[in-house]
Amino acid sequence: MTHYLDFETALAELEGKIAELRTLDAGDNSVAIGEEIKALEKKAAKQLADIYAKLDPWQKAMVARNPERPHALDYIGQLITEFTSLAGDRKFAEDHAVVGGIGRFNGQSVIVIGQEKGNDTTSRLKHNFGMARPEGYRKAVRLMELADRFGLPVITFVDTAGAYPGIDAEERGQAEAIARSTDCGLALGVPSVAVVIGEGGSGGAIAIATANVVLMLEHAIYSVISPEGAASILWRDAARAQDAAAAMKITAQDLKRLGVIDEIVPEPKGGANRGPREAIASTGEAIARALRSLDGMTPDGLRKMRREKFLAIGRSL
């Protein structure tokens, strides 16, 4: 069943009516019912387009968190061939919140790293809802260092509400692990492309997003803290998350204007969850363009580009 968001109630009723009509044994009324279905489908398509043409920041946050959106493993499965998963940080343990390995993108060998939320209860628990512990970020560092050693481009898929805030994570050096992962990304001598595919939450996201080119899906969000967290701090009321979302400039459109990201990847009408293969294909095309733009750059040139890119954020504000 389709997962409808709060602002899609009228659309849910309309599409429910269409589904009911399709299950009817029409008999002699088949022509009339077929015409009614076509009329309702046309109305639903217009309503869907109208809704998604004017989403506010909080509604975009809801879309970005839609559990039916494609996740990192979906992107890897469709875009990366001959993928071989690499596990463990060689220090403590394997963290399933961060997936990664080596494969081929359009025939080119690459290192891929992604934050995986999972798509059902079992997989969400396994991947800890995409919230990595220190060993996840240390695994990311291990993979980035491997890419540097063998001259392989790095592609990362960002999708996390934030790093895991548990006591065990703090005891094992969560902040230090995030900082080292961020630093490693900035120091890479190979091309790197990051894609915010859902939520880009706080340092947990930036740890694998310090890339030469940062792409962002049309209805994804990217922020230093969740709207709920910001509302709790500013107004001591998480219920004001909608106000916080509007003030924080978390949407792809705002962040492109501010220079935080480089390109917005369009999504199908209704979001990536309604056309996952189409959304992933568009993302693949954007990644290919980004990698071509980095062809021929020297390691020092790539580091300088990355450094200047991140230092420039906010300078014109």
Beta strands, then each sheet from edge to edge (+ up, - down):
strand 1: 80-85
strand 2: 98-105
strand 3: 108-115
strand 4: 154-160
strand 5: 192-201
strand 6: 213-217
strand 7: 221-223
strand 8: 263-265
sheet 1: 1+ 2- 3+ 4+ 5+ 6+ 8+
sheet 2: 1+ 2- 3+ 4+ 5+ 7+
end
